[in-house]
Amino acid sequence: MKKEVHKMKTYFRTMVGIAVIFLLATTFSSKGVLANEIIKVGISDALSGPAAPWGIPKTQAMTIQIDILNAAGGVKIGDKTYTIKYVLEDDRGTAEGGATVANKLIFRDKVDFMLCVGTTPPALSMGPIAQENKMLIFINGTTGPGLSPKLSWVFRPHITAYERALASLAYMVKNKPEVKKVVLYGSDTEGGRFDVKTFKQLIEAKTKWQVVGEDYAPMGTKDYYPILSKFIAQKPDLMYTDSAPPGDVALIIKQSRELGYNGIILNNTTIDVGDIVKIAGVKSCENVFLPNYDRNMSEDMKRLTGAYYAKHKEHNDLVMFVADAVPIFIQALQGAKTTDKNAVKAYLQSGASYKSYMGPDGFFYGKDIVHYGIDNQFLAAVPIARIHEGKVDLISVVPPKDILELISPRRK
């Protein structure tokens, strides 16, 4: 009897997975048309090394979206239907790995487009290579660097630490008046130092907070006690962490609580809460705020996370972080009505809006932001969440227009 019950449960789970995949496919594809052309895309992320907990679920999320589109018959662009073929590479989350992968994808694999670079170091090395070869690339580093008026072929299809910092800072100032003193931590990378510098500038411009500590460590560090002891001696009300891999963030939370710090921890990078709680513990994760999306933010998000679970038998919050990249790419191809790279680039820069998994439509902006300087940065809704009882508790979703209002004092 138990075997029969198990079989029935397995059957229903399988059928639910198939239904979810079918529903997601109907959102962004042209169902029932035989694909007769190929679009070859390169996808790169950290599949090994300290940043792999970011890279693996993100590439899984992107490739499952592409698999769903292909299984549904392909993508209709103009008067043709296309199958998308992807080449997956491991950039190891390093600048050297990014440069190697960029050259492989362009010259060996001869891809038509490059869709994903997971962290800032490879994004910084791949962008100039793509620009030199007029290769349209979507980068996914989380920090401001990577976009420039000199890099017109480089686009970022998700929000960065800058947009998240604006929203979280506004929330903290309004809802946490007890915050007076803060300490800042970032990974010892160009991206980590940039993010801390940017957050510090925002603090100076928009708050009366006092920064009483700032420090950095290499990604993959295991012993944060010396840094945290110095921080805690300053009696901060809030500890900011950014550009650190999920495992590092978990250790920072765990070790700071062991040292007696019970104040706010504001993490400004999307992480998988399940993994963090496993390492740091449920109790330690209370009073931790982060920019995680929610699986119920939109019907499309429900379908994507459901399809991911159906295939991988687990949930991972990082799936939602990169959710918009593939649909933005598809919408740009369909808007341009061609796969010609120049036409797709022009459409991306046309000011069009895009249906976003985050709820409200998003759009590319950035020309008036000093560290972007070009309208190649996607602006979607920004979440504000906390970890409560070991799970993500979504507090607020700040729509794109409200983010622009937060930026406005710094815009021309």
N, C-alpha and C positions, 0 to 999 in steps of 0.2 A: 504493500500500500504506500509506504514511504517513497519507494522508487517511482511509483506512478505520479505521486504528488510532485516530486522533484522534476519529472519529465514535463508535467503540465506547466510548472513555474518557468522552466527553461523555454518552453514553447512560447508562452505569453511574453516573456522578456524579448525573445527573438522577434516576434511579430510587432511588438511596440517599437523596437529598434528600426525595423523595416519601414514602419509607418512614419516614424520621425524623419528618417532619411528621405522618404518620398516627399514629405511636406517641405523640407528644406530645399530639395531640388526644384520644386515648383516655384520657389520664391525668386530664384535668380537664373533660371535656365529656360531653354526652349525645348520642352518635353516632346519626345516622339519624333524628332527629326534626325535622320542618320547623319553623323558627323563625317565630313569628307575632306576636311582640311586640318592641319596640325598647327597649333601654337606651342612653341617650346619655351618654357620658362625655367629660370634657375631659382632655387630656393636655398638659402644658406642660413645657418644658425649654429650656435654652440651645441654640438651633440656629444662633446666630451669636455672635461675640465670643470672648473668651479661654476661656470655659467650654464652648464648643461641642464640643471633643474629649470632654468628659463627656456632654453632652446628646444628641448625634446617635446614638451607638450605644445609649444607654439607651432613647431613644424608639423606635428601630428594634426593640429587643428586646421592648418592651411591645406595640408594634403588631403584630409578627409573632405574638405569643401570641394576641392577639385575633383576628387573621385566621385562625389555625389553628382556634380555637374555632368561629368562624362557618362556616368551610369544612366542619367536621365536623357541622354541623346546628344549632349554637347551644348554649345553656346551659339546662338544665332547672332551674327554680326553682319549688318548689311543684308545682302542676299545670299550669304554663305553660312554654313554651319561648321563649327570647329570643335575638335577634341583638343583638350589641353594636356600636354605632356610635360611633366616636371622632372628636373634633375636636382637631386638633393645632395648638398655638400655640407661638410663639417668645417666651420671656420674657427672652432675652438674658443671663440670669444676673444681672439687676439687680433691686433693690427696685422701681424705677419700672416696669420691664417686667412684674414680677410683679403689681403692682396693676392695671395696664392689662389684662393677660390675665385676671385673676380677674373683673373687671367684664364683660369681653367674654363669657367662658364662662357666667357666671350670667345676665346680662341680655340679651345679644344671642343667644347660642346656646342658652340655656335647657337646659343639660346637667342630667342627673339626679345625677351624681357627678363629682368631680374626682380623678383618680388619680395624678398625678405632678407634682411640682415638683422640679427637678433640683438646685439649690444653695441655700445658706442665705439669701442676700439676698432672692430672690423668695419663698421659703418664709415668711419673717418678715412680708412685706407681704401675702401672700395669706391666711394663716391668720385674721387678724381679720376680713377681708372675708367669708370663708367662714362664720365663726362668726356674724357679724351676720345673715347670710342663711340660717342653718341648712342650710348645704351641707356634706355629708360630704366631706372632702378627705383624700387621702393625700399627705403631703409627703415629699420625698426629700432634703432638705438633710442634710448629713453631720454637723452639729454639734448640740450640746445644745439651743440656743435653738430655739424654734418650737413647743414643747409647753408647756402650762400648764393648771392647773385651770380657768382662765377660757376655755380653748379646747377645749371638750369635743367639738367636731365635727372636730377635727384629729387625725389618726393618722399615725404614721410606720412603714411596713412593712419596715424594714431596720435593721440595727445602725448606730450612729453612732461617731464618733471616741472617745467615752467608753468604750464596750465594747471597742473595738479597743485603746485605750491600756492598759486593765486587763490584757488578755491579753498584749500585747507586752511590757509592763513586767515582768510576772511571769516571762516567758520570759527576758528579758535579765538580770534579777537572778539567776536560777538558772543560766543557761548562759554568761553573759559577765561573769565576776567582774572582768575587767580594766577595766570601765567605772567611772570615778570622776568624771569631769568631762563635762558635757554642755552643748550650746548649742541654743537653740530658735528655729525660724523658722516664721512663719505669714504668710499673705496679709493685707494691710492691709484687712480687712473685719471686721464684727462677729463672723462665724463664725470667722475665723482667729484673732482675739485671744481669743475664748472658748476655743477648743481649746488654745491655748498655755497660757492661764491654768489650765485644767483639768488638763493634763498636768503642769504645774509643781506643782499642789497634790498630785497623785498621787505625784510624785517625793518631795515633802516628807513625805508620810504613809507611804510604803511602801519607801523606799530611803535609802541614805546618800550618794547622788550629790550633787555640787555643780553648780548651774547657774551657768556662767561667762559666758553671753552670751544675749541675746534680741533679736530684731529682726524687722521687718516690711517688706513692699514691696507696691505695687499689683499686682493680677493682670495678667499680660501683660508684666511687667518683662523686659527682655532682658539687662541688665548687673547681675549679682549679685556681681561681683568686689569692690566696696567692702565689702559686708556680709560676704562670705565671708572676706575678708582679716582683718577684725576678729575673726571667729569663730576662724579658724585660729591667730591670734596667741595665743589662750588655751589652745592645745594640748588640744582636747577629745578624748575617747575616742568620743563619740557625738554625731551631729548629727541633730536631730529636725526634720522638715518636716511641715506639715499645712495643709489647706484651700488648697492651691495647685493650679492646673490642671496637667494632665499635662505640657504644654510647659514650664511653669515648673519643675516637678520635674526634668525632663530637663536643663535648663540648670544648675540648682543642682548636680546630680550631676556634670555635665561640667566646670563651671567650678571646683568645689571640688577635683576630682582634678587639674585643670591647675595649681592653686595648691599642690599637694603634699599635700592631705589624703587619707589612705588609711584612716581609721578607719571606724566603722560609721555608715551613714546609715539612719535609721529613718523611713520615710515612713508616715504614718498614714492615708492616703487611697488607696482603690483606684484604680489607674491601668492603662493598657494597656501591658504590658511591651514588646511589639513596637515601639510608637512610641517608648518611652523609649530603648530600645537603639539605634534608628536615629539618634537625636540624640546620645546620650551615649557610645555605643560599648560593645561587649561587655565590655572590660576594666574600664572605669570603673564599670560596674554591679555588679561583684563587691562583696560586703560591704554590699549594699543590702537591707534588710528591709522588707517591706510586707504589708498584710492582704489579699492577693489570694486568691480562691477558685480551685479547680481544676476543670477540666471533667469530671473523673471522681469528683467528690464524691458524686454520686448518679446513679441512672438518669435521673431527670428533668432533671438538669443536662446530661447527655450529649445528651438529646433536644433540649433548648433550644439548646445551642450548635451541635449538628448542623444543626438547622433554620435557625439564623442563618447558618451557613456556606453551606448550600444556596442561600439567597437572595442573600447579599451577597458570597459567594466570598472571605471573609476571616474570621479569628477576631479578637475584641476582648474583652479581659478585663472591660471595663465591662458587658458583657451580663450577667455573673453577679452584678454588684453590685445590680441592680434586679430580679433574677429572681423574687423572692417576691411582688412587689406585685400582679400580676394574679391568681395563684392564691389569695392571701389574700382578695382582693376577691370572687372567685368562691365560695370556701368560705364566706365570711360571708353572701353572698346565699343560698346553698343552706342554710346553717345557720338563717338567719332565715325561710326558705321564703317570702320575699316581697321585692319591690323597694322597699318602704316605707322611707324613709330613717331614720325613728325606730327601726324594728325592726332594721335592719341595724346602726345605731349601738349599740343595746342588745346585739346579739349580739357585736359586736367587744369590748364592755366586759364580757362575761359570764365571762371567764376561760377560754374555750375554747382548745384547742391547735389548731395548723394544720400541715398537712403542708408541709414546707419543702424547697426545692431544696438546702439546705445539709446535708441528711442527717437529723439528729435533728429531731423536731417542735419548733416554736417557739411562743411565746405572747407576749401583750402584758403589759408590766409597767411600773413607773416611779413609782408613787405615793410610794415612800419615797426616791426620788432627788431631791435638792434642785432640780436644774435641769429636772426633768420635772414632778414633783408630781401626776402623773396616770398611770393605767395604760394609756396610749395609745402606748407605745413597744414595738415588736416586738423580741423577743430571740431571735436565731437563733445557730447555731454561729459562732464567731469563728475565722478562719484566721490562721495565722502562717506566712509564706513568705519566701523570699529570691529574689533574682535570681542564677542560677548558669549560667554559660556562655550567657548571653543569653536564658534561659528561666525561667519560674516554677518554683521548687522548693518544693513544699508541705511544711513541716516538721511542723506540728501543726494539729489542729482542736480547739478548746476548746468543748465542748458547753454549752448554756445553763445547766444546773445548776451547772457549774463557774464560770461567769461570776458567778452569784449568790453563790457562796462568796467570790470575789474582792472583790465589793462589800460583803459582809456587815459588815465593820467600820465601814462608813460608813452602814449602814442603821439605822433606828430599831428 
